[in-house]
């Protein structure tokens, strides 16, 4: 007698997020560092570049971008400050005609 067992695997649905995925790996950048020091110490320059990279990684996030911009939608005559709407517009082909991203500064 052969017994047949059936295995059912439950796979949770993947949540779709409108936020842009940011690669959190260390990025190597080309930075121009201007200093007034007469002595060029390589260790202090490397430390300063590392601190600048940490600062830029904290600032260059989707949340910070959504705080700094607002969406002016002339189709609906609205100004949107919503992070969800701004992150949706940042995707490719997300910006419709007569919608403008404006920096709040």
Residue frames as a rotation matrix with the C-alpha (Angstrom) as fourth column:
UNK 1
0.585 0.811 0.000 0.00
0.811 -0.585 0.000 0.00
0.000 0.000 -1.000 0.00
UNK 2
-0.537 -0.753 0.380 1.45
0.763 -0.626 -0.161 3.35
0.359 0.204 0.911 -1.05
UNK 3
0.326 0.625 -0.709 0.51
0.824 -0.555 -0.111 6.41
-0.463 -0.548 -0.696 0.97
UNK 4
-0.164 -0.300 0.940 0.45
0.757 -0.649 -0.075 9.68
0.632 0.699 0.333 -0.85
UNK 5
0.078 0.147 -0.986 1.04
0.820 -0.573 -0.021 12.79
-0.568 -0.806 -0.166 1.17
UNK 6
0.400 0.144 0.905 0.39
0.709 -0.674 -0.206 16.21
0.580 0.725 -0.372 -0.09
UNK 7
-0.310 -0.569 -0.761 2.59
0.875 -0.484 0.005 19.08
-0.371 -0.665 0.648 0.97
UNK 8
0.597 0.516 0.615 1.20
0.670 -0.742 -0.027 22.56
0.442 0.428 -0.788 0.88
UNK 9
-0.482 -0.796 -0.365 3.55
0.875 -0.454 -0.165 25.47
-0.034 -0.399 0.916 1.28
UNK 10
0.710 0.689 -0.147 2.15
0.694 -0.720 -0.023 28.77
-0.121 -0.085 -0.989 2.42
UNK 11
-0.454 -0.837 0.306 4.03
0.874 -0.484 -0.027 31.70
0.171 0.256 0.952 0.94
UNK 12
0.066 0.493 -0.867 3.24
0.599 -0.715 -0.361 35.13
-0.798 -0.496 -0.343 2.37
UNK 13
0.696 0.251 0.673 2.32
0.702 -0.433 -0.565 37.79
0.150 0.866 -0.478 -0.13
UNK 14
-0.436 -0.899 -0.035 5.04
0.899 -0.435 -0.048 40.24
0.028 -0.052 0.998 -0.89
UNK 15
0.432 0.551 -0.714 4.20
0.584 -0.774 -0.244 43.76
-0.687 -0.312 -0.656 0.24
UNK 16
0.091 -0.345 0.934 4.56
0.895 -0.383 -0.229 46.28
0.436 0.857 0.273 -2.49
UNK 17
0.203 -0.121 -0.972 6.14
0.660 -0.716 0.227 49.46
-0.724 -0.687 -0.065 -1.26
UNK 18
0.857 0.157 0.491 6.14
0.483 -0.574 -0.661 52.68
0.178 0.804 -0.568 -3.23
UNK 19
0.728 -0.654 -0.205 9.31
-0.351 -0.613 0.708 53.82
-0.589 -0.444 -0.676 -1.50
UNK 20
0.666 -0.587 -0.461 12.42
-0.491 0.122 -0.863 53.74
0.562 0.801 -0.207 -3.59
UNK 21
0.889 -0.420 -0.181 14.86
0.447 0.715 0.537 51.08
-0.096 -0.559 0.824 -2.54
UNK 22
0.671 -0.732 0.113 18.19
-0.698 -0.676 -0.237 52.58
0.250 0.081 -0.965 -1.57
UNK 23
0.512 -0.600 -0.614 21.29
0.346 0.799 -0.491 50.48
0.786 0.039 0.617 -1.66
UNK 24
0.964 -0.057 0.258 22.67
-0.255 -0.461 0.850 50.74
0.071 -0.885 -0.459 1.85
UNK 25
0.538 -0.843 -0.012 26.12
0.843 0.538 0.033 49.46
-0.021 -0.028 0.999 0.91
UNK 26
0.148 -0.597 -0.789 29.08
0.259 -0.746 0.613 51.77
-0.955 -0.294 0.044 1.24
UNK 27
0.895 0.153 0.420 29.30
0.445 -0.211 -0.871 53.89
-0.044 0.966 -0.256 -1.84
UNK 28
-0.222 -0.958 -0.181 32.59
0.791 -0.285 0.542 55.05
-0.571 -0.023 0.821 -3.20
UNK 29
0.840 0.542 -0.020 32.39
0.468 -0.744 -0.477 58.64
-0.274 0.391 -0.879 -4.32
UNK 30
-0.195 -0.829 0.524 34.56
0.867 -0.396 -0.303 61.12
0.458 0.395 0.796 -6.05
UNK 31
0.782 0.412 -0.469 34.86
0.607 -0.676 0.418 63.95
-0.145 -0.611 -0.778 -3.58
UNK 32
0.047 -0.737 0.674 36.79
0.435 -0.592 -0.678 67.13
0.899 0.325 0.293 -4.01
UNK 33
0.668 0.102 -0.737 38.14
0.744 -0.100 0.661 68.10
-0.007 -0.990 -0.143 -0.63
UNK 34
0.218 -0.560 0.799 39.59
0.195 -0.777 -0.598 71.58
0.956 0.286 -0.060 -0.25
UNK 35
0.663 -0.095 -0.743 41.65
0.749 0.085 0.657 72.21
0.000 -0.992 0.128 2.86
UNK 36
0.815 -0.369 0.447 43.71
-0.274 -0.925 -0.263 75.11
0.510 0.092 -0.855 4.16
UNK 37
0.833 -0.517 0.196 46.25
-0.015 0.333 0.943 72.95
-0.553 -0.788 0.269 5.99
UNK 38
0.335 -0.818 -0.468 49.90
-0.942 -0.294 -0.161 73.19
-0.006 0.495 -0.869 5.09
UNK 39
-0.704 -0.567 0.429 50.57
-0.601 0.796 0.065 69.64
-0.378 -0.212 -0.901 6.26
UNK 40
0.113 0.724 -0.680 48.96
-0.896 0.371 0.246 66.90
0.430 0.581 0.691 4.20
UNK 41
-0.682 -0.248 0.688 48.36
-0.604 0.721 -0.339 64.01
-0.412 -0.647 -0.641 6.55
UNK 42
-0.693 0.390 -0.606 46.83
-0.382 0.514 0.768 61.05
0.611 0.764 -0.207 4.68
UNK 43
-0.742 0.411 -0.530 45.18
0.637 0.678 -0.366 59.63
0.209 -0.609 -0.765 7.80
UNK 44
-0.584 0.540 -0.606 43.33
0.149 -0.662 -0.735 62.86
-0.798 -0.519 0.306 8.59
UNK 45
-0.625 0.359 -0.693 42.19
-0.775 -0.391 0.497 63.17
-0.093 0.848 0.522 4.96
UNK 46
-0.727 0.351 -0.590 40.86
0.037 0.878 0.477 59.59
0.686 0.325 -0.651 4.98
UNK 47
-0.696 0.475 -0.538 39.06
0.673 0.171 -0.719 60.25
-0.250 -0.863 -0.439 8.28
UNK 48
-0.590 0.468 -0.658 37.47
-0.315 -0.884 -0.346 63.42
-0.744 0.003 0.668 6.91
UNK 49
-0.651 0.341 -0.678 36.34
-0.672 0.158 0.724 61.64
0.354 0.927 0.126 3.74
UNK 50
-0.749 0.376 -0.546 34.85
0.454 0.891 -0.011 58.82
0.482 -0.256 -0.838 5.83
UNK 51
-0.630 0.528 -0.569 32.95
0.420 -0.384 -0.822 61.35
-0.653 -0.757 0.020 7.96
UNK 52
-0.585 0.405 -0.703 31.66
-0.699 -0.691 0.184 63.07
-0.411 0.599 0.687 4.82
UNK 53
-0.733 0.311 -0.605 30.49
-0.253 0.702 0.666 59.72
0.632 0.641 -0.436 3.41
UNK 54
-0.707 0.486 -0.514 28.63
0.707 0.504 -0.496 58.94
0.018 -0.714 -0.700 6.66
UNK 55
-0.583 0.471 -0.662 27.01
-0.033 -0.827 -0.561 62.38
-0.812 -0.305 0.498 6.59
UNK 56
-0.616 0.320 -0.720 25.95
-0.787 -0.290 0.544 62.03
-0.034 0.902 0.430 2.96
UNK 57
-0.802 0.339 -0.491 24.52
0.170 0.919 0.356 58.55
0.572 0.202 -0.795 3.51
UNK 58
-0.632 0.586 -0.506 22.34
0.640 0.028 -0.768 59.86
-0.436 -0.809 -0.393 6.31
UNK 59
-0.421 0.442 -0.792 21.06
-0.322 -0.889 -0.325 62.73
-0.848 0.119 0.517 4.17
UNK 60
-0.609 0.116 -0.784 20.60
-0.789 0.013 0.615 60.93
0.082 0.993 0.083 0.85
UNK 61
-0.853 0.433 0.291 17.56
0.310 0.870 -0.384 58.84
-0.419 -0.237 -0.876 1.79
UNK 62
-0.540 0.740 0.401 14.09
0.567 -0.032 0.823 58.72
0.622 0.672 -0.402 0.31
UNK 63
0.301 0.671 -0.678 12.58
0.953 -0.207 0.219 60.07
0.007 -0.712 -0.702 3.52
UNK 64
-0.243 -0.468 -0.849 14.86
0.465 -0.825 0.322 63.11
-0.851 -0.317 0.418 3.46
UNK 65
-0.965 -0.089 0.247 14.10
0.262 -0.327 0.908 63.67
0.000 0.941 0.339 -0.22
UNK 66
-0.189 0.976 0.106 10.35
0.771 0.080 0.631 63.54
0.608 0.201 -0.768 0.42
UNK 67
0.269 0.224 -0.937 10.71
0.840 -0.530 0.115 66.07
-0.471 -0.818 -0.331 3.24
UNK 68
-0.520 -0.634 -0.572 12.70
0.295 -0.762 0.577 68.46
-0.802 0.131 0.583 1.06
UNK 69
-0.987 0.158 0.025 10.32
-0.017 -0.262 0.965 68.39
0.159 0.952 0.261 -1.95
UNK 70
-0.280 0.959 0.041 6.66
-0.113 0.009 -0.994 69.00
-0.953 -0.283 0.105 -2.59
UNK 71
-0.743 0.117 0.659 4.56
0.637 0.426 0.643 67.96
-0.206 0.897 -0.391 -5.57
UNK 72
-0.463 0.617 -0.636 2.54
-0.449 -0.782 -0.431 70.60
-0.764 0.086 0.640 -7.38
UNK 73
-0.661 0.362 0.658 -0.23
0.651 0.713 0.261 68.92
-0.375 0.601 -0.706 -9.34
UNK 74
-0.796 0.337 -0.503 -1.87
-0.438 -0.894 0.093 71.37
-0.418 0.294 0.859 -11.74
UNK 75
-0.743 0.577 -0.340 -4.23
0.022 0.529 0.848 68.66
0.669 0.623 -0.405 -13.01
UNK 76
0.038 0.755 -0.655 -6.01
0.837 0.334 0.434 68.63
0.546 -0.565 -0.619 -9.64
UNK 77
0.183 -0.065 0.981 -4.87
-0.157 -0.987 -0.036 72.08
0.970 -0.148 -0.191 -8.45
UNK 78
0.993 0.099 -0.060 -3.22
0.033 0.253 0.967 70.64
0.111 -0.963 0.248 -5.35
UNK 79
0.055 -0.985 0.166 0.10
-0.746 -0.151 -0.649 70.88
0.664 -0.088 -0.743 -3.57
UNK 80
0.871 0.265 -0.413 1.02
-0.026 0.866 0.499 67.51
0.490 -0.424 0.762 -2.07
UNK 81
0.101 -0.826 0.555 3.45
-0.952 -0.242 -0.186 67.06
0.287 -0.510 -0.811 0.80
UNK 82
0.798 0.338 0.499 2.69
-0.494 0.841 0.220 63.35
-0.345 -0.423 0.838 1.15
UNK 83
-0.222 -0.964 0.148 5.79
-0.727 0.265 0.634 61.12
-0.650 0.033 -0.759 1.10
UNK 84
-0.106 0.270 0.957 3.83
0.351 0.911 -0.218 58.35
-0.930 0.313 -0.191 -0.65
UNK 85
0.866 0.490 0.103 2.86
0.286 -0.315 -0.905 60.61
-0.411 0.813 -0.413 -3.56
UNK 86
0.569 -0.726 -0.385 6.35
-0.778 -0.627 0.032 62.05
-0.265 0.281 -0.922 -3.91
UNK 87
-0.372 -0.738 0.564 8.04
-0.468 0.673 0.572 58.64
-0.802 -0.051 -0.596 -3.87
UNK 88
0.268 0.545 0.795 5.55
0.503 0.624 -0.598 57.38
-0.821 0.560 -0.107 -6.48
UNK 89
0.962 0.098 -0.255 6.44
-0.127 -0.665 -0.736 60.29
-0.242 0.740 -0.627 -8.76
UNK 90
0.213 -0.973 -0.084 10.17
-0.823 -0.225 0.521 59.55
-0.526 -0.042 -0.849 -8.41
UNK 91
0.025 -0.149 0.988 9.77
0.241 0.960 0.139 56.20
-0.970 0.235 0.060 -10.14
UNK 92
-0.928 -0.372 0.001 10.42
0.074 -0.180 0.981 55.99
-0.365 0.910 0.195 -13.90
UNK 93
-0.703 0.672 0.232 7.47
0.183 -0.144 0.972 57.40
0.687 0.726 -0.021 -15.86
UNK 94
-0.363 0.559 -0.745 5.82
0.931 0.188 -0.312 58.41
-0.034 -0.807 -0.589 -12.59
UNK 95
-0.587 0.093 -0.804 5.61
0.137 -0.967 -0.212 62.13
-0.798 -0.235 0.555 -13.28
UNK 96
0.079 0.730 0.679 2.53
0.942 0.168 -0.290 63.00
-0.326 0.663 -0.674 -15.33
UNK 97
-0.421 -0.196 0.886 2.11
0.625 -0.771 0.126 66.11
0.658 0.606 0.447 -17.46
UNK 98
0.070 0.366 0.928 1.59
-0.246 -0.895 0.372 69.29
0.967 -0.254 0.027 -15.42
UNK 99
0.958 0.015 -0.288 3.04
0.272 0.277 0.921 67.79
0.094 -0.961 0.261 -12.26
UNK 100
0.330 -0.855 0.399 6.12
-0.200 -0.477 -0.856 69.47
0.922 0.203 -0.329 -10.86
UNK 101
0.500 -0.321 -0.805 8.54
0.846 0.381 0.373 68.57
0.187 -0.867 0.462 -8.08
UNK 102
0.457 -0.281 0.844 9.61
-0.096 -0.959 -0.267 71.73
0.884 0.041 -0.465 -6.30
UNK 103
-0.401 -0.668 -0.627 12.26
0.682 0.240 -0.691 72.06
0.612 -0.705 0.359 -3.62
UNK 104
0.605 0.723 -0.333 10.88
0.740 -0.357 0.571 73.65
0.294 -0.591 -0.751 -0.47
UNK 105
-0.220 -0.731 -0.646 13.99
0.820 -0.497 0.283 75.74
-0.528 -0.467 0.709 0.11
